[in-house]
């Protein structure tokens, strides 16, 4: 039998519980079993594509930290269905992520950047909080409550990872990637606060979480946005409210706190040289339907080689791709697939990536969903095209829009001209049709003027192959 708490200890525990922030999970129409299924499928793909570290000392260490945190989870949030796992990957980006239902992946770069065990625990606690609060499927619930959000998520299919992934469960009713793993600032603050509470109960100072956030931001300065924070936006005043929460919490004793951390640092240092996510994107042959490479993005795509280098001729061999539950298309077999939240690009080698300080797309096709400004196709298309022209001031129209048939529906084709980053002009064409909810499905083709004739047949073949499946009659 456990000894009864002393009156003083009981009062202290009661005061601590009463003082900490109350965190209510957001609305969620999905069952915990849905989280588990999605997380299980996505984790299997991550393990295929990411350089998982097979080191017993490292994996036992992360598993121990993870178990300590899970043991402190509020019973009402710690679903018995969840399948927790804690896996190290040999990537140097400062990153970690947890999938719905429990699988968690920790980059070597996160551990290398941490000054203390508590900082690693802080990030793990934050990620575990997203799992416990079921933020991924809560995102999907919000998306399905807004038709455009649901369609945008469906376009990406089930894309995993934060940067490199592949389509899994493409027939599912919602996708991973930006839909399930890019969180709002409200969700971020919930995860910060619950993570701080889990840390304190496990015997770690919650202020280490704030220190790790500061480390992530400082180490990313001058090198673009930090990998982890691109999926976990800063709610603002992060250090201040974590510190305020920490003052309300009683940190439990933990005799082993930090004891094994130096040895784990050495174990990581003994691994083969870590790769970056960009290197992984270029070297990995990530299978999709038909075997093409897929890169998932949250606004920043990995390159497909080096723009300015020769671009291979489109292959006469093709493969069929699915854009979640929205479209099907056939593309050249030697083109790669780059997925974002509301569009997918199919791009040949050396046709997308950084050039002269900015990302450029020189050859290829983009299929996506755009919010319609009007129920009238002509008006909605005009607004969409105007938006493209405002975003790239050198783009200009090349003649009037013409009526076409796309996927069996009445559509519009708008020809544009732009300055090519390769020199001279490039030809763009925008094809639009309306989806079942009134929003626009669009296809954008781009090719330098000098290659226009060579790509005409390829683009026409792609356009003829498109099939839409948004529950609307043709």
N, C-alpha and C positions, 0 to 999 in steps of 0.2 A: 504494500500500500504506500502511496505517496504521502509524505507528511503534509499536514495542513499548513496553509500559508499563515504567517504571523499577521496580526491585524495591520501592522505598519506596512508589511510587504503587499498585502491585499489592497490597502488604500493607495499605495504607490502605483500598483498595476492598474487599478481602476482609473486613477488620474491620468496615467499615460495613455490609456486607450481612449479616454474621453477627449484628450487634448489633440490627438493626431487628426489629420484631415480625413473626412469621410469621403470615400470614392465610390461612386455608383457606376456600374457598367452601363455603357450606352445601349440603346435599343438594338435588338438583334433578332431577326426573324429565323435565323438558322439554328439548328441543333448542335450541341457540342460534338456529336458524331460527324457532322459536316466538317468542322474544324479539323478533326483527326484525319479524316479521309484526304482532305486537301493537303494537309501538312505531310502526311505519309507519302503521297505521290510526289509532291514537290521535293521532299528530302531525298528520295531515291534518285531524282534527276540531279540534284546538287552534288550528291556523292559520286555520280558518274562523271561530272564535268569539272568539279573543283579538285584541286590537289589536296585531298584529305591526308592528314598526318597520321600515319600508322605507328604510333609510339605509345606504349602502354603507360609510361610514367606521365606523359602529357595528358592523355585521355582520361586516365584515372583521376588526375588532379582536377581537370575541368568537371568531371562527373561528380566528384566530391563537393566542389563548390556549388554545383547546380543542385545537388540533393539537399544541401544545407539550406539553400534559398527556398526550394519547393516545400521543405518541411515547415517553413514559416508562413506559407501562403494561407490566407483566410479560407476556412473550410468551405464557405459558400461560393468561393471562386475556383477552388482547386478541384476541378471536375475529375471524377474517377476514370472517365474515358480517356483522359489525356495521356499521350505517350511521350514522355520527356526523354530527350537525348542531348548530349553536349559534345560537339565534335570540333576539333581544331583543323584549320585549313592553312596551307602554307602559302598565304598571300600577304604581301607587305602593306597593302592598303589598311589604314586604320578603320576597321569595320567589324561589325558583328550583326547578326540578324537572327530572329526566331520566327519560325513558320507557325501557322495556326495549328493548335493541338499539341505543341510541345517541342518539336525538333529545333535545336539552337546550334548555330555555327559561329565560331569565334576565329577571326583572322589572327595569324601570327603577328601582323602589324599592330594589332590592338594590344597584345601582351608586351611587345617590344616597347611600345610608347608609354606603357603604364609604369609609374614609379613605385607603386605599392600593390600588394594583393587586393587591397580594398578598392583600388580604382578598377581593376578587372571585375571584381565582384559587383561594383556599382553598375557597370555596363550590362553585365549578365542579369542583374536584378531588374534593370529598366526593361530589357528585352523580355524577361519572364513576365513582367507586369502586362506587357502588350498581349501575351498569350492568355494570362488569367482573365483579363478584361475583355478578351475576344475582340480586339480592335480590328483584326483583319476582316472577319465576317460582319462586323458592325459597319465597316466601310462598304462592304457589298450590299448591306441592307440599305444604307443611304443612297447608294448608286441606283438600286432598283426602285427606290422611291422617286427618282428623277430620271425620266426616260433617257435623256441624253447621257447621263452618267453611266447608266446600265449599258448603253450601246458602246460608249467609249471604252468601258472595261471589257466588253465582249470582243471588241476589235483586237485587243491585245491577247485574247485567249487566256491561257493559263501560263503566264511568263514569270519565271522565278528569278530570285537572286537580287541584286540591286543593279547589276550591270550585265552579267552574262547568264543566259538561261536558254531554255528550250520550251516549246509548247508541250504542256502536259494537260491531260483531261480537257482537250479542246472542245469537247461536247458539253462540258459542265456549264451550269447556269451563271457562273461568274468566274473571273480569272484571278490569277495571282499577280505578282509584280506590283505595279503602281496601284492597282485596285486594292490589294490585300496587304500591302506592306509599306505604302507611303502614307504616313499618318498626319492628321491635322494637328495644329498647335494645341488644341484642347486635349486631344488624345495624348500628345507628348507630355503635357503637364500632368495628366493622370498617371502616366507611366513613371514620371519622375517622382511623384509623391508616393505612389505605392512602392516603387523600387526603394526609396529611402526607408520606408517602413520595414520592408523585407530585410534590408541590410542591417538595420538596428536590431531586429529580432535575432538575426544570425550572428551578431557580435561584431559588426563593422560600422565604422563612423560614416553616416550618410554624406558628410561633407566630402568624402573621397569621390562621390559621384560627380559633384560639382567641379572638383579639381580635374577629373578626367575630361569633362566637357571642355574645360579651359585648355587642356593639353591638346585635344583634338583640333580646336580652333586655331591655336597658336602654331601648331605644326603644319597646318594647311596654308598659312599665309604665303601669298606669292605663288601658290601652285594650284589655284582654282579652289572651288568649294570642296570641303572635306567630304570624303566618300560617305561616311556614316551620317553626317548631318544633312546630306542631300535627301535622304529618306526620312530623317527625323528633324524637322524644322524647329529652330529655337523659338519657344513660346515667348521669350523676352523675360528679363530679370530672373533667369534660370538659377544662377548661383544664389541670389537673394532668397527666393522662395524655398529652395532646398535647404539653405541654412536655417530659415525660419522653421521649417518642418523638423529639422534635426534637433532644434532646441526643445521641441515638444516630446522627443522620443528618448526612451531609456535604452542605451546600448547594452545588450546582454553580454555576459562574459564569454570569451572564446579563447581558450588557451592556445589553440593552434593557429590563431590569426597571423598569417604572413610567414609562418615558420618555413614552409616549403617553397616560397616564392623565388628565392635566389637560385635554387636548384632547377626550378622550372624554366627560368630565364636561360640557364645554361643549356637545358635540354632543347629549347627552341633554337638556340644559337648553333647547336650541333646538327640541325636539319639541313638538307640541301638548300641552296640559295632560293629565297622566296621570289615568286613572280608577282607582277602587278596585274590588276584586272584587265588593263589594256593589252598586256602581253598574252594573257589567257585568252582574250577574245580573238587575237590574231592567230594563235597557235592551235586552238581547240577546233576540232571538227564536231560541232554540236549538232546532233541529229534532230531534224524535224521531219514532218511528213515528207518523204522523198529524199531526205538526207542532206538538206541544205543547212548552212550555219545560221544560228539565230542569236542575236544580241538584244537582250531586253534593256530598256532604258527608262530613266526617270527624267527625261529632258536632255540627256547627254549621251549620244551613241558612241560606241567604239568605232574606230576607223575600219575600212575594208582595204587596207593597204596604204599606198602613198599616192595621193592625188598629184597629178603631173607626170606620173609614170605611165607607160602604155596600158591601155584598158583592153582586156581580151574581147574578141568578137563574141557576141551572144551565141551560146551553144544551140545547136538544132535539137539537142536532147532537152527534154523538159521534165519538170516535176509539178505536182499539184500541191498547193498550199491552202490552208484554211485560216481565215482571220477570225478566230473564235467561232461564235455562232452567227456571224454576220455575212461573211462572203467566202467564196472559193475561187481560186485563180490558178492558172497554169503559167509558170515562168521558166526562163532558161535555167538549165540545171547547174550552170556555173555562176549563177548569181546568189549572193548571200541575202539572208533575211534579217532586217533590223526592226525591232518592235518597240514602239512607244505606247503611251496610254491610249491615244485615239487614232493612231495610224500605224501602218506597217510599210516599210520600204524594201524593195527588192533591187539589189545594187550589185553591179559587177566589181571585180577586184580593181583597186586603185581609183574608185569612183566616189568614195566618200571618206572624209577625214579632214584633219587640220591642214590649212595651207595659208600662208601669209597672215598668221595670227587669228584665223577664223575657220570654222568648219564649213566645208563646201560639198555640194552634191553636183557632180558633173554629168553623170549618166545614170539612168534608172527610172523607176516608177514608184510612186507613193499612193497607197490606197488608205482612205480613212473616213472618219465621220466628223462633221462640223456642225455646230449649232446653227440652225436656220434662222435668219432674221425675219422671214416671211413665209407664209404658206404658198406663195407664188414662186414657182421654180425660177423664173427669169429674175425676179427681184432678189431672191435669196442667193442665187448664183452671182449676181452683180455685186452684192455686198461682200460675198466671200472673195471674189477676185480683187475687189478694191482693197480688202485687207491684205492680200498677198502683195499687191503693188505698194501699199504703204509700208509694209515690212521690208521690202527691198526696192528702194527708190529708183533703181535703174530698170525695173521691169516696166514694159509698156505693152499695150494691146497690139495685135496684128490682125486687124479686120474685125468684123462683127461675129458675135456668137452664132452658131448654127445648130439646128435641131438634129439630134442623133438618137439612135436606139442603143441603150446600154443595159445588159442583163434583162432584155425584154421589156424595158421601160423607156418611156420618153425622157430624153435627157438633152443636155446642152453641151456643146464643145466650144471652148474659148481658147484661141491661139494667142500666145504671148511671146515676147522676145526679151532677152536679158543679156547683159554682158557676161560672158563666160569667164570664170577664173582662170581658164586655160588660154585665154586670148580670143579675140573676136566675139561673135555673138553666140548665144545658145537658144534653142527652140524649146518652148514649154507649151504644153497643152493641158487644159483643165476640163475634165468631163464630170458632169454632175447629174445626179438623179435624186429624187426624194425617197426617203425611207418611210416605213409604216407610221412612225410617230411624227413625220413632217420634217425631220432634220435631213441634212444633206449627206449623201454618200458621194465621195469624190475620188477621182483618179487623176494624178498629176504625173505627166511624163516630162523628162528633161534630157536633152542631148545637145552637145555642141553642134553648131550649124554645119561644120565640116563633116560630121558623122551622121547627119540627119537621114540621108538616103539609106545608109547601112542599117539604121535602126527602125525604119518605117515598118517593115514586115514584122519585126519582133513586137513592136508596140501594138500593131493591129491584131496580132495573134493573142496577145495578153488581153486586150479589150474584149475580143470575141469569147474568150474563155471564162469571163467573170460570171459567177452565179451568186445571186443574193438570196439570203434565207432569213429575212426579218419578218416572216409571217405575213407577207403581203402578196397578193396575187400579182402576176405580171401584167 
